[in-house]
Amino acid sequence: MAYGIDLTLTGYLLSLTPLERLRRHDQALELIRAARAAGREFYGFDPRPDQSPD
């Protein structure tokens, strides 16, 4: 652990192919969109400014 940084995750991410990285990004984006939709359903509105498309 250099400078208090664990490079294990960085090494893992760099071992992925570009396609695998894109798939992980899409999975994370899907999770965020689901969380936002759940928040809108629970609270009845989206508190974020209308900047990013859903």
trRosetta pair geometry for C-beta under 8 A, 3 or more apart (Angstrom, degrees):
i j d omega theta_ij theta_ji phi_ij phi_ji
1 4 6.4 22 155 -124 108 19
1 5 6.6 170 -166 67 74 36
1 6 5.5 -30 -114 -87 99 62
1 7 7.6 178 -116 1 48 81
2 5 6.1 -26 76 52 67 92
2 7 7.0 20 29 -27 98 122
6 9 6.6 64 108 6 98 94
7 10 4.8 -58 -158 46 65 117
7 11 5.6 70 143 -27 85 100
8 11 5.9 -58 -151 36 27 110
8 12 6.5 26 152 -18 63 106
9 12 5.5 -53 -148 36 34 113
9 13 6.2 31 156 -18 67 105
10 13 5.9 -56 -146 38 30 108
10 14 6.3 25 156 -15 64 109
11 14 5.8 -59 -146 40 29 108
11 15 6.4 33 153 -27 63 106
12 15 5.7 -58 -154 28 32 114
12 16 7.3 39 149 -31 62 96
13 16 5.9 -42 -162 12 40 115
13 21 7.1 75 -170 -107 84 102
16 20 3.9 -129 -171 92 104 124
16 21 5.0 133 109 -56 127 79
16 24 7.1 -25 -164 -8 169 135
17 20 4.7 97 50 6 75 102
17 21 7.1 -137 94 -5 41 86
18 21 5.6 -53 -149 35 34 114
18 22 6.5 35 153 -19 66 103
19 22 5.7 -52 -150 35 33 112
19 23 6.5 35 151 -20 64 104
20 23 5.6 -51 -149 34 34 113
20 24 6.5 34 152 -18 65 103
21 24 5.8 -54 -150 36 33 110
21 25 6.4 35 151 -20 65 105
22 25 5.5 -52 -148 36 33 114
22 26 6.3 34 153 -20 66 104
23 26 5.7 -53 -148 36 32 111
23 27 6.4 34 152 -20 64 104
24 27 5.6 -52 -148 35 33 113
24 28 6.4 32 153 -17 65 105
25 28 5.8 -56 -150 37 31 109
25 29 6.2 31 152 -19 66 108
26 29 5.6 -53 -144 38 31 113
26 30 6.3 37 154 -22 64 104
27 30 5.7 -52 -149 34 30 114
27 31 6.6 33 151 -20 62 104
28 31 5.6 -52 -152 34 34 114
28 32 6.5 33 151 -18 66 104
29 32 5.7 -52 -148 36 33 111
29 33 6.3 33 154 -18 65 106
30 33 5.8 -54 -146 38 30 110
30 34 6.4 30 154 -19 64 106
31 34 5.8 -57 -149 36 29 111
31 35 6.4 29 153 -19 64 106
32 35 5.7 -55 -148 36 32 111
32 36 6.4 31 154 -18 65 105
33 36 5.7 -53 -147 37 32 111
33 37 6.3 33 154 -19 65 105
33 54 6.0 133 -136 -156 100 85
34 37 5.7 -53 -146 37 32 111
34 38 6.3 34 153 -20 64 105
35 38 5.7 -52 -147 36 31 112
35 39 6.4 34 152 -20 63 105
36 39 5.5 -53 -150 35 33 114
36 40 6.4 34 152 -19 66 102
36 46 6.7 32 -177 -125 98 114
36 48 7.7 -36 -136 6 119 136
36 54 6.7 -136 101 -117 142 123
37 40 5.7 -51 -148 35 33 111
37 41 6.3 33 152 -18 65 106
37 54 7.7 131 -67 -172 89 137
38 41 5.6 -54 -147 38 32 112
38 42 6.1 28 155 -17 66 109
39 42 5.8 -56 -140 40 29 108
39 43 5.8 -5 171 11 68 114
39 46 7.0 87 102 -112 107 68
40 43 6.7 -68 -129 54 21 87
40 44 7.3 -10 179 170 53 3
40 45 6.6 -77 -138 138 72 7
40 46 5.0 -20 -91 -64 103 86
41 44 7.9 19 -176 -71 16 40
43 47 7.5 -27 114 -32 157 99
48 51 7.2 -96 155 27 103 93
48 52 7.5 -33 142 34 141 100
